[in-house]
Amino acid sequence: MGNTESYLNHLTQKLKGKPISGKASLNALSLSQYQDILPCTCLAGKNALDREITSTKLQKPGLGLAGHLEYIERGRVQLLGRAEVTYLKANPESASQYFLLIAEKSNTCFIVARDIELPNWLIELADQNNIPFFSSPLMGMDITRNVSNILERELAPRVHIHGNLLSVFELGVLIMGKSGVGKSECALDLLMRGQRLIGDDMVYIHKSDNGKLVGYGDDLTRYHMEIRGLGIINVRELFSIAAVAASHEISMVIYLEKWDFKRTYDSLGLEVNTVEILGLQRPLYRLPVAPGRNLANLIEVAVRNHYLKGIGSNPAQDIIEKLDRRLREPPPKI
């Protein structure tokens, strides 16, 4: 029991965010690594190492190209659309000067939307001054959304935890426990029931700008699981694309532990424990593992019960209230 408690305490301390691994900044050239989200080509500045993105928001320089630089913010990616490129082409001498000033003040990179053709002098100017310049076939609004999603994930405070993350009835469930307790086997059982896998073994969690806890798997092992005796399996190929998801908001935590017959387990559920994850509280359910217990069933019921409590229905509290009413009733006459 002592080892279990100390291990759970270790996990909860880690989830609080003390070992935060989130970055305060992201090198601008790193955007080219997210081709599935942001298809793009680096046209210039491929050797730039000191251009750092620190904001999740993008900015269109607009009037900055005409010399109004007071609204250019440091750390923001600069997005060029048709209007900006047209102005650059029409005013090469003055625009080139202010282009360099914008690049110096923002210290990030430029992205041109819709693969709009750029004047050669602009690409050469960016390359000479080590300014990363990307061209993407996406529309401006799509670039803004996708890049913001990338930056929210990369720049936000985050922790990583040994466990499994699944979407169970569209609710994000983080399954934790000691190695060998059966987390992956339980996750596989849930997949067989139509639930979705987010991450196996290593789960990364970050807090988004709107205060949500978002979890996702490691990029290297995404959509894969390790099952003792079977080895590595590809969940997407075995169960179809519907059985996986890239990320999901975390709503509750399940902690699996070996059954301790010396311990008394909660049988009413009047008080639900919570765990702090990056400053936010989430309900924590401790499920003892023993032969004959179907953990997948228990987790699905826990999720359904969590939904009921969310709409004001508490079965344990209902029983207590019924018991109180019965105790207040006069004894039957004999």
N, C-alpha and C positions, 0 to 999 in steps of 0.2 A: 504493500500500500504506500509506504514511504517513497519508493522509487517512482511509482506512478504519479504521486502528488508532486514530487520534485520535477519530474519531466513535464507535467502540465504547467507548473509554474514557470518553467523555462520557456515553454512555447508562448504563454500569455505575456511574459515580459518582452519576448521578441516581437510579438504582434503589436505591442504598444508603440513601436517605432524607434526604439533606441538604436538599433543597428541600421538606420535608414541608409539605403543605397541609392536613393534618387539623386539625379545630377542637378546641380545649380545651373548648368549650361550645357549646350550641345554644339559640337563643331558643325558648322554649316554644311560641310561636305558630306556629313553623315546622312543627309536627306536622300542621297542617291541610293542608299541601302534599302529603301522602302519602295521598291519598284512595284510591288503588288498593290500598294495604296497610292503611291505617287509616281506613276510612270514619267520618267524625265531623262533628259540627256544633259550632261555637264558640258557647256560650250566654252567656258573659260574659268580660270582660277583654280585649276585642279591641284595646285601645290599650296593653296592657302591653308595655313594651320592655326591662324589666330583669329578667325572669324567665328564668334560665339553667339549662338541664339539663346536668349534668356527669357523671352516672352512667348506665351502660347498664341498670341494674336499676330495676325499679319497686317501689313499696312501698304496702301497704294500711295506712292510718293506724290502723285498729282501735281499740285502747284509747287512742290519742292523742286521740280525740274525747271521752274521759272525763277527760282531763287528764294522762295518762301520756305525756309528750313526749320522754322520754330516748332512745327508739329512733327518733325521726324524724330522718332523715339529710338533710343539705343536698344539693341537686342531683338528688334522686330524684323522678320523677313519682309523684304520689299517685293510687292507683286506688280508686275507691269501688264497692262491690258492694251487694247487697240489704241485707246486715246493717248496713253503715254508713249507708245512706240511711234505713233504718227507725229507727235510733237518732237520727239528725238530726231526723227528723220528730217523734219522741216527746219529745225534749229540746231544743227550739229555743233556750232561753235560755243554758244552759251550753254546749251543743254549738257554738253560733255563736261564742262566745268562744274556745273551743279550736280551732275551724276556722281562725280568723284567726291564731292562734299557730302552727298547723301550716303555714299558707301562708307565714308570715314565716320560719319555721325552714327549711323545704324550699326556698323561693324558686323554685319551678317552676310546676307547674300541676296541675289535677285532671282525671281522666277518669272518667266514670260509665259502667258497663257496661250492656248490654242496653237502652239508652235508657230506663232506669228514670226514672219521673217524679220530679222534684225539687220541693221546696216553693219557692214564689215568693220567700220571704224569703232563701233561700240564694243564688239566682241574683242577686238585687238586692245582697246583701251582697258577693258576689264581684265584681260589676261596679263597685260603689262603691269597692272597694279594689284595682282593676286586677289581679285574680287570674284568669288564664286558666282557663276551665272548659269542658271538652268533653264531649259526649255521643256515645256510639258504640253501634251495634246489636250489636256483637260481644260474646261472652262474655268474662269476666274473663281466663281462661287464654289466649284468642286475642289479646286486647289486650296482655297481658304478652309473649307471644312476638313479635308483630308490631312492637310499639314497641321491644323490645330489639333486634330485627334492624335497625330504622331507626337506632337510636342506636349500635350497634356499627359500622355503616357510616359514620356521620357524625362520630363522636367519635374513631375510631381514627386513628393516624398513617397517612398515605397519600401516594402519589406519583402523578403522571400521566406517561404515556410515549406517544410516537408509535409506534403499531404496531397489530397485530391480535391479538385473542384468540379462540381457537376451542376447542371441545370436540371432540377427536379420539379416537374410541373411548373416550369418557367420561374422557379425560385433558385437563386444561387446558394448552393450548400457546400461549405468547406468542411471536408472530412479530415480530421487529424488523429494522430495516435502513434504509438511506438512502431518501429520497423518490425514487420512480421505479424502485426495484430490482425491484418486482413483488410486493409484499406482498399487496395487495388482489386481484390476479389469482390469486395462489396460494391465497388464502382462498376465492375464488369457486370454484376448481377443487375444493377440499376440500368445499365445500357441495354441489357436483354429485355427490359421492361419498357423501353422506348424513351428513356431519359437521355440527356446529352452530356458529353465529356467536354470540359474546358481545359483541364490540365491534370497531368498525372505525375506524381513524385515531387516535382518542384513547382510551386505555385507562387507567382509574383502578385503583389497587391499594391495598388496605389490609390490615393485619394484624389478624385478629380476636383476641378474648380467648383463644381456645384455640390460638393460635399458627399459624393457617392463613393463607396468602396468598390473598386473594379478589380477583378482578378483575371489572370491569364496564365497560360503555360509558357514554358521555355520555348524560344523559337526553334531550337535544335530538335527537341523531342515533341513538338506540337503534333497532336492527333495520334500519338503513340502511347502505348501502355506496356509496362513490364509485369508479366504474370509469372510467378515462380513455377517452374515445371514446364512452361510453354515458351518463355523468353519474351522477346519484343513483338508486339502485334500492332498493326496499323488499323486503328478503329475506323477511320474514314473509309478504307477499302473494304473492311469486313462488314460494316453496318450501314454504309452510305453516308453522304455528306450531311444528312439530316441528324446524324448521331453526334455531331461535333459542333463546336462554336469557338470562335477565336477568343472571346472574353465575355464576362458576365458580372453584373453587380452581385456582391455578396450580401445575403440577407440573414443567414444563420450559420452556426458552427456546430458540427457533431464531433465529439471526442470519443473514440473507441478505446476501451481498456479491457484487459482480461478480468473476468469475474473474480472478485475477492469475496469469498464466503464469510469472512470475518467482518465485512462491512455491511451496513444497512443502507440500502438504496431507496431513493425517493419513490414512493408508489402513488402519490397524489398529484404532484406537479403544481402545487400551489405557488411555489416560488421558483422562478426560472433564473438560473445563473446567467451572467453575462460576461463577455470577454471584450476587452478594449483593443480595437485595431486602429492604429494611427489616430487615436483620440476619439474614435466613435465606438459606441457600444453596440454589440450584436448578441442575441441570445445564444447561450451555450448549453447543449444537451449532452450529458455523459451517458453513453450506452455501454453497459457491460457485455463483453463477448464471451459466449459459452456454447458448447455443443447443443444443437437443436434450436438456437435462436436465429431466426431469419432477419438479418440486419437490414437487408434491402426493404423488407416489409416495414420494419420499425422506422426507417428513415422516411419512407413515403408517408406513413401515418403521422410522423412528427411534422412534416411539411404541411400536410392537410390540417393538422391541429393548429399549426402556426397561422394558417390562413383564417381559421375560425376565430382565433383570439384577436386577429386583426380587425374583424368585423364585430367584435364585442361578445363573442360566445366563448365561455370558459367552462368546460365540463366539470372540472374539479370544484370550481366555485359554485356551480349549480348544485352539486351534491351536498356541499357544506350548507348552503341555504336551505335545501330541503330537509337536511338533518336538524338544523336550528328550528325550523317550523314544527317538525315532529316533536322535538323536545319541549316546545312551548305549549303543545296541545295537552289538555287534561288527560290523566290516565283513564282508560276505559273502565266503566263500572262492571263489576263482576256480579 
